[in-house]
C-alpha cells in the first residue's frame, strides 16, 4: 500500500453486494444510542487535508458539532493522532428517520508526518467546524561532508 493511499485513508477495501430490493424487506433503522453495537468497536475515520507551507505542515478537518474539549490531539515521534467524539444529543425514534447518514460517536485519524516538526509549538484551532492543526517544521539537518583519511 502506498504512503499516499494510507495518508488519504484509501487503505480499506469495500465489498458491495447488490441485491434486488423489491424482494427483500427494508432494513430496520438502528437507534443512534445502539449503533455502536454494530460497528465492531471501530471508530469512524476522520477526513483530513494535509499540506505544507514554507514553514509548517498544516492539517485541516471538518468536524462540525464537536466541542474543543471533546478533541484530543497527540504527537508521538513522527505520528500525529487526532481523536474525538461527536455526541448525539437528540432523542429521535428510529421510525422517524428518512435518512441517517451522519456519523455519531468516536472518531480518530493518525498520520505519519512527512518532515520533522517542533512539537513544543504546535497550534490547534477550531473555527466554524473546521479544525486546523499547524505544526511548525523543525530546522532541517545540515549535511556535513566528512573526509576519510588513511
C-alpha atoms as a printed R data frame, in Angstrom:
    type eleno elety resid chain resno       x      y      z
1   ATOM     1    CA   UNK     A     1   0.000  0.000  0.000
2   ATOM     2    CA   UNK     A     2   1.429  3.356 -0.925
3   ATOM     3    CA   UNK     A     3   2.212  6.079  1.564
4   ATOM     4    CA   UNK     A     4  -0.267  8.428 -0.113
5   ATOM     5    CA   UNK     A     5  -3.117  5.900 -0.043
6   ATOM     6    CA   UNK     A     6  -2.556  5.455  3.709
7   ATOM     7    CA   UNK     A     7  -2.353  9.218  4.153
8   ATOM     8    CA   UNK     A     8  -5.579  9.754  2.214
9   ATOM     9    CA   UNK     A     9  -7.416  6.950  4.042
10  ATOM    10    CA   UNK     A    10  -7.828  4.844  0.889
11  ATOM    11    CA   UNK     A    11  -6.424  1.751  2.530
12  ATOM    12    CA   UNK     A    12  -9.685 -0.020  3.283
13  ATOM    13    CA   UNK     A    13 -11.281 -2.474  0.858
14  ATOM    14    CA   UNK     A    14 -15.008 -2.262  0.348
15  ATOM    15    CA   UNK     A    15 -17.211 -5.187 -0.647
16  ATOM    16    CA   UNK     A    16 -20.555 -4.252 -2.135
17  ATOM    17    CA   UNK     A    17 -23.366 -6.769 -2.546
18  ATOM    18    CA   UNK     A    18 -26.081 -5.828 -4.993
19  ATOM    19    CA   UNK     A    19 -29.496 -7.328 -4.324
20  ATOM    20    CA   UNK     A    20 -32.964 -6.782 -5.689
21  ATOM    21    CA   UNK     A    21 -34.549 -4.554 -3.046
22  ATOM    22    CA   UNK     A    22 -38.084 -5.327 -4.226
23  ATOM    23    CA   UNK     A    23 -37.801 -8.893 -2.911
24  ATOM    24    CA   UNK     A    24 -36.318 -8.092  0.483
25  ATOM    25    CA   UNK     A    25 -37.788 -6.219  3.447
26  ATOM    26    CA   UNK     A    26 -36.318 -2.812  4.234
27  ATOM    27    CA   UNK     A    27 -33.637 -2.963  6.942
28  ATOM    28    CA   UNK     A    28 -34.701 -1.638 10.318
29  ATOM    29    CA   UNK     A    29 -33.112  1.652 11.346
30  ATOM    30    CA   UNK     A    30 -30.813  1.356 14.349
31  ATOM    31    CA   UNK     A    31 -31.222  3.969 17.086
32  ATOM    32    CA   UNK     A    32 -28.067  6.125 17.454
33  ATOM    33    CA   UNK     A    33 -27.523  5.018 21.036
34  ATOM    34    CA   UNK     A    34 -27.313  1.387 19.836
35  ATOM    35    CA   UNK     A    35 -25.410  1.993 16.579
36  ATOM    36    CA   UNK     A    36 -22.073  1.431 18.312
37  ATOM    37    CA   UNK     A    37 -23.076 -2.199 18.872
38  ATOM    38    CA   UNK     A    38 -22.938 -2.891 15.131
39  ATOM    39    CA   UNK     A    39 -19.678 -1.074 14.440
40  ATOM    40    CA   UNK     A    40 -17.429 -3.833 15.844
41  ATOM    41    CA   UNK     A    41 -15.976 -1.257 18.244
42  ATOM    42    CA   UNK     A    42 -14.366  0.644 15.373
43  ATOM    43    CA   UNK     A    43 -14.047  4.383 15.385
44  ATOM    44    CA   UNK     A    44 -15.060  6.482 12.445
45  ATOM    45    CA   UNK     A    45 -12.196  7.714 10.305
46  ATOM    46    CA   UNK     A    46 -11.709 11.452 10.197
47  ATOM    47    CA   UNK     A    47 -11.343 13.007  6.731
48  ATOM    48    CA   UNK     A    48  -8.363 15.363  6.561
49  ATOM    49    CA   UNK     A    49  -6.360 17.619  4.253
50  ATOM    50    CA   UNK     A    50  -2.605 17.768  4.813
51  ATOM    51    CA   UNK     A    51  -0.387 20.325  3.095
52  ATOM    52    CA   UNK     A    52   2.786 22.271  3.681
53  ATOM    53    CA   UNK     A    53   3.781 25.894  3.686
54  ATOM    54    CA   UNK     A    54   7.425 27.007  3.673
55  ATOM    55    CA   UNK     A    55   7.433 26.975  7.498
56  ATOM    56    CA   UNK     A    56   4.802 24.431  8.593
57  ATOM    57    CA   UNK     A    57   2.744 21.312  7.958
58  ATOM    58    CA   UNK     A    58  -0.989 22.077  8.143
59  ATOM    59    CA   UNK     A    59  -3.708 19.509  8.874
60  ATOM    60    CA   UNK     A    60  -7.345 20.534  8.329
61  ATOM    61    CA   UNK     A    61 -10.515 18.615  9.026
62  ATOM    62    CA   UNK     A    62 -14.202 19.391  9.121
63  ATOM    63    CA   UNK     A    63 -15.514 18.255 12.481
64  ATOM    64    CA   UNK     A    64 -18.724 20.210 12.865
65  ATOM    65    CA   UNK     A    65 -20.673 19.532 16.024
66  ATOM    66    CA   UNK     A    66 -17.627 18.646 18.123
67  ATOM    67    CA   UNK     A    67 -16.616 20.762 21.115
68  ATOM    68    CA   UNK     A    68 -12.918 21.552 21.688
69  ATOM    69    CA   UNK     A    69 -12.980 19.613 24.967
70  ATOM    70    CA   UNK     A    70 -14.080 16.501 23.023
71  ATOM    71    CA   UNK     A    71 -10.950 16.587 20.816
72  ATOM    72    CA   UNK     A    72  -7.619 15.034 21.754
73  ATOM    73    CA   UNK     A    73  -4.565 15.735 19.602
74  ATOM    74    CA   UNK     A    74  -1.283 13.978 20.318
75  ATOM    75    CA   UNK     A    75   2.058 13.517 18.641
76  ATOM    76    CA   UNK     A    76   4.329 10.548 19.205
77  ATOM    77    CA   UNK     A    77   7.650 10.557 17.345
78  ATOM    78    CA   UNK     A    78   6.583 11.232 13.757
79  ATOM    79    CA   UNK     A    79   2.879 10.324 14.077
80  ATOM    80    CA   UNK     A    80   0.065 12.811 14.650
81  ATOM    81    CA   UNK     A    81  -3.187 11.420 16.080
82  ATOM    82    CA   UNK     A    82  -6.492 13.269 16.270
83  ATOM    83    CA   UNK     A    83  -9.278 11.635 18.319
84  ATOM    84    CA   UNK     A    84 -12.657 12.899 19.310
85  ATOM    85    CA   UNK     A    85 -16.317 12.214 19.873
86  ATOM    86    CA   UNK     A    86 -19.333 13.626 18.101
87  ATOM    87    CA   UNK     A    87 -22.176 13.296 20.613
88  ATOM    88    CA   UNK     A    88 -25.774 12.687 19.599
89  ATOM    89    CA   UNK     A    89 -27.894 14.918 21.835
90  ATOM    90    CA   UNK     A    90 -31.383 14.463 20.398
91  ATOM    91    CA   UNK     A    91 -33.890 11.735 21.086
92  ATOM    92    CA   UNK     A    92 -35.281 10.585 17.746
93  ATOM    93    CA   UNK     A    93 -37.227  7.398 17.200
94  ATOM    94    CA   UNK     A    94 -35.716  5.051 14.618
95  ATOM    95    CA   UNK     A    95 -39.009  5.015 12.715
96  ATOM    96    CA   UNK     A    96 -38.945  8.800 12.339
97  ATOM    97    CA   UNK     A    97 -35.767  8.838 10.220
98  ATOM    98    CA   UNK     A    98 -35.957  9.235  6.455
99  ATOM    99    CA   UNK     A    99 -32.142  9.264  6.138
100 ATOM   100    CA   UNK     A   100 -29.452  8.677  8.736
101 ATOM   101    CA   UNK     A   101 -26.045  9.366  7.210
102 ATOM   102    CA   UNK     A   102 -24.246 11.472  9.821
103 ATOM   103    CA   UNK     A   103 -21.638  9.713 11.912
104 ATOM   104    CA   UNK     A   104 -22.100  9.948 15.692
105 ATOM   105    CA   UNK     A   105 -19.592  8.571 18.137
106 ATOM   106    CA   UNK     A   106 -15.846  8.271 18.394
107 ATOM   107    CA   UNK     A   107 -13.531  9.056 15.511
108 ATOM   108    CA   UNK     A   108  -9.802  9.177 15.006
109 ATOM   109    CA   UNK     A   109  -7.113  9.647 12.423
110 ATOM   110    CA   UNK     A   110  -3.372  9.073 12.609
111 ATOM   111    CA   UNK     A   111  -0.893 10.238 10.012
112 ATOM   112    CA   UNK     A   112   2.831  9.920  9.654
113 ATOM   113    CA   UNK     A   113   4.349 13.364  9.355
114 ATOM   114    CA   UNK     A   114   6.482 13.783  6.228
115 ATOM   115    CA   UNK     A   115   9.050 16.043  7.959
116 ATOM   116    CA   UNK     A   116  10.291 16.700 11.491
117 ATOM   117    CA   UNK     A   117   8.246 19.265 13.422
118 ATOM   118    CA   UNK     A   118   8.720 21.375 16.534
119 ATOM   119    CA   UNK     A   119   6.385 19.529 18.893
120 ATOM   120    CA   UNK     A   120   6.529 22.192 21.607
121 ATOM   121    CA   UNK     A   121   4.907 24.925 19.452
122 ATOM   122    CA   UNK     A   122   2.074 23.056 17.685
123 ATOM   123    CA   UNK     A   123  -1.165 25.020 17.493
124 ATOM   124    CA   UNK     A   124  -4.728 23.748 17.073
125 ATOM   125    CA   UNK     A   125  -7.684 25.979 16.279
126 ATOM   126    CA   UNK     A   126 -11.372 25.083 15.877
127 ATOM   127    CA   UNK     A   127 -13.334 27.688 13.957
128 ATOM   128    CA   UNK     A   128 -16.727 27.289 12.258
129 ATOM   129    CA   UNK     A   129 -16.483 23.494 12.467
130 ATOM   130    CA   UNK     A   130 -13.033 23.326 10.837
131 ATOM   131    CA   UNK     A   131 -10.101 22.062 12.889
132 ATOM   132    CA   UNK     A   132  -6.709 23.433 11.815
133 ATOM   133    CA   UNK     A   133  -3.550 21.960 13.313
134 ATOM   134    CA   UNK     A   134  -0.365 23.863 12.457
135 ATOM   135    CA   UNK     A   135   2.907 22.004 13.017
136 ATOM   136    CA   UNK     A   136   5.964 24.248 12.541
137 ATOM   137    CA   UNK     A   137   8.754 22.497 10.666
138 ATOM   138    CA   UNK     A   138  11.954 21.787 12.577
139 ATOM   139    CA   UNK     A   139  15.143 23.161 11.104
140 ATOM   140    CA   UNK     A   140  16.399 20.753  8.506
141 ATOM   141    CA   UNK     A   141  19.572 18.962  9.422
142 ATOM   142    CA   UNK     A   142  22.547 20.312  7.534
143 ATOM   143    CA   UNK     A   143  24.561 17.874  5.509
144 ATOM   144    CA   UNK     A   144  28.169 17.726  6.631
145 ATOM   145    CA   UNK     A   145  30.908 16.327  4.420
146 ATOM   146    CA   UNK     A   146  33.371 14.082  6.238
147 ATOM   147    CA   UNK     A   147  36.771 13.486  4.733
148 ATOM   148    CA   UNK     A   148  38.086  9.946  5.011
149 ATOM   149    CA   UNK     A   149  41.776  9.580  5.829
150 ATOM   150    CA   UNK     A   150  44.131  6.632  5.726
